[in-house]
């Protein structure tokens, strides 16, 4: 018997509509293998279990910059997400025990394994509000400093992303620096990406992010570690407890293809 949709889909808050269409996106996902004991405290009061790969849990650090077209203007957002790769306890029977390499390649087609949000800093107040009210994300507003690969600046060969303290931008939460083209970088079909959050009643809330295109993915042999700043924000403490000294184990990137170009001009000879 099918279920009343009002028991599955919460009402959409006033002032919002779904789906939200991204105009463009440029993003990186960096994965870290840690012991299951490290992530356990973040899952002990929600019906999620950590996904394990060769006995290790995965922490995912994600940075995205994106645009959205609105009827009154253009929304520009920079955002970071700190996640644990997990699956609903109720769906354990369909959570596949696949390899990390298969996971990066997009082999988890059941979409049971998803990413559970711990912290979501963003620099756009509307995105902060939408993330919290539409998706129960633990968002907060702050600023970022970054230099990332871009089709308009091919000289940039690495991702460098700093998340600043929301109260004092002279202090940082963390800095990520990672090569944009590591050995073994190949195409992967990761989308859609399952997302998990906690609703106000402590229940698991689920939704998908659909990325319309292939990603570039690579496993990393002892990748770089994060640098932590002097911020006193709790996100820094959580990240340091989870990731201090932990090398990156894998990464993925995505960039929206250009929709047009302006090319070099030239002079017309005089008659």
N, C-alpha and C positions, 0 to 999 in steps of 0.2 A: 504494500500500500504506500502510495506517495504521501509526503508530508506537507502540511500547510506551509507555504513559503514564508509566512510571517514568523515562523519558528526557526527558519534557517537564515533568512536575510534581514538584518537589522534595517530600520528605515534610514534613508539617506538624509543627513542633516540639511536643514534649510540653508539655501545659498550655495549649495554644491550640486553637481551632476556627475554621473558616471556613465560610460568610461571617460577618463581623462586622456586626451590624445597628446602625445609628445611631438613637438615640432622637430626637435633634434636632440641627440644625446651623445655624449662622449664619456666613457666610463671605464673603470678598472676594478677588478675583483682580485683580492690577494688572500690566499688561504694559508692557515697556519695549523700544523698538527700539534695537539696538546693532549695531555692525559685526560681521561674521562673524569677523574677526580677534580680537575680544575674547573670544568664547566658544570659539574653537578649542583653547586649552590644556586646557580641561575635557573635551574629547571626543577628544583625540589618541590615547588608549590604550584606547578602548572602541568597539565597532562601532555607533556612532551618528553621524549627520550632523545639522548644525543645519538646522531648517526656515527657509526664507528667505521674506520677504514684501517685495516690491519691493527685493530685494537686501539686506535687513536681517534680522539674527537677532532672536529674541525672548527676553528674560529675563522670567520670571514670578515675582512675589512674592505669596505666598498666605498669608492668615491665616484660621484657622477656630477656632471654639469649638463644642464638641459634647458630647453626652451619650450614654452607652450603658447600657442596662439589663442588669444582671448578677444572677445568682441570689442574691448576697450583698450587693448594694447598687447604687448608681448611680455610674457612672464619669463624671467631669467633666474635660474636657481643653481646654486652649488650646494652639494649635500654629501655627508658621510654617513655610513651605516656600520655599526658594530654588531655582528651577528654570531650566533652559534648554529651550525647545520644540525637540524633535528627533524623528528617526525612525530606525529600524534601517537600517543600510547594506544589509542583505540584502533589505529591502523597498522600496528606492528606486524601483522601477518602479511601485509603487502609492501613492507619496507624492504627493498632488496639489499642484500649484503654484497655490494659491488666494490670493485677496486677504485682507488682514487683516480687512476688514469681513465677508467671508464666513466666515472662521474664527470670529470672535466670535459670529456668528449661529448657529453650529452646523453650518455647511456641510461640514465635514470628516467625512463619514459613514463613511469607511473606517476611521477611528480608528487610522491609521498614525502620524500626528503625535501625539506625546505629550509629557509633561513629565518631564525627567530631573533627579533630585534632586541638589542640591549640598550643602545643609545643611537639617536638620530639627530645630529646637529645639522642645521641648514641656515643659509643667510637670507632667505626670503621669508618675511613674516606670514605671507599667505600660504606658502608651502608648509611652514611650521604648523599653522592652524589646520590646514587640510590633512596633513599627515596624522595629526592627533585625532581630529574629529571624524574623519572618514575611515581611517585604518587603525586607530588605537596605537599609533606609533609613539614611542617615548621621545618626542622631538624637543629641541630647544634651539633658540636662535643664537648664532655666533657669526664669526667671520673666518675667512680662509685666505691663505697665501699659497699660490701654486704656480708651477710651470710644467706643462704637459704637452705631449706630442699633438700636433695639429696639422691638418692639410695645408694651412696657410703659413706654417712655420716648420718646415721639414728638418730644420737644423736641430730641433729639440729631440733628443734620443732617449730620454728617461722621464719617468713620472716623479715629480717632487710635490708633495701635498702636505701642508701644515694646517692643522685645525687649531684656531686660537681660543684662548679662554674667553667665555662670553662677557665677563666683567672687566677683564684687563687684556686687551689685544696685544700688549707687549709680552705676554706670557703665552705659552702654547700648551696644548694637551699632548700632541704627538706630531712627529714628522715622518712621513713615508717617502723613501727614495728607492726607486726600483727601475731596472733596465726595461725599456719598452720592447726590445727585440731579443729575448733570451733564446738560447739554442732549443730547437724542438718546437718552436711556435707553429701551431697548425690550426686549421679551421675546426670549430666545434658548433654543434647545434644544441645549445643549452636552454633556449627559450621554449616554453614559458618557465619562469622561475617562481616557485611556490614561496610565499611569504607567510610567516606566522607572527602574531602579536598576542597580547593579553588584553581582553576586553575589561570594562570596569568591574565585572563580576568575577574576574579571574579565569574566564573561559578562554579556550584557544580560538582565536579569530584568524581566518585564512583568506588569502586572496592571491592573485597571480600578477606578475609583471611580464607583459608580452614584449619581447624585443624583436623587432621585425628585421632580422638579418642574422648572419653568422657572426660568431665571436672568434677571436684568436685566443688559443689556450696553450699553456705549457706547464709541465711539471718543472720544478726548480730543484737543483741539487745544492742544498744548503744556501738558500737565497738570503737576501739582506734581512737584518733585524730592524725593528722600529727604534726611533729616537724619541725619548719622552722629555717634555718640557717641564716648566715649574708651576704649571697651573695646579690649583687645589680643587678643581672640578672633579666630581666623583667618577666621571668617565675616564680620566687619567688613571685614577687608582685601580679601576676595574681592568683597564687595558694593561697596566703594568703587572697586575696579578696574573693575568692570563698569558701575556705575550712577552714579558721581559726576557730578552736573550733568546727568543724563539725565532729560528730562521723561517722565512717564507718557503712554503712547500709547493706552491702553484699559483698561477695567475691567469686571468682572462681579461681581455679588453674588447671594447666595441666603440665604433664611431659611425654615426649616421653618414651615409654617402652624400656628397654635395648635390644640391638640387639644380645648380647652375654655376656658371663662371663668368667673370669679366676678364677678357684677355688683353694682351698688350696692344696699344694703339700704334699707328704708324702715320707718316706724313704722305699726303697726296702731292705729287709734283705739280707745280704751277704750269698752266698752259703756255 
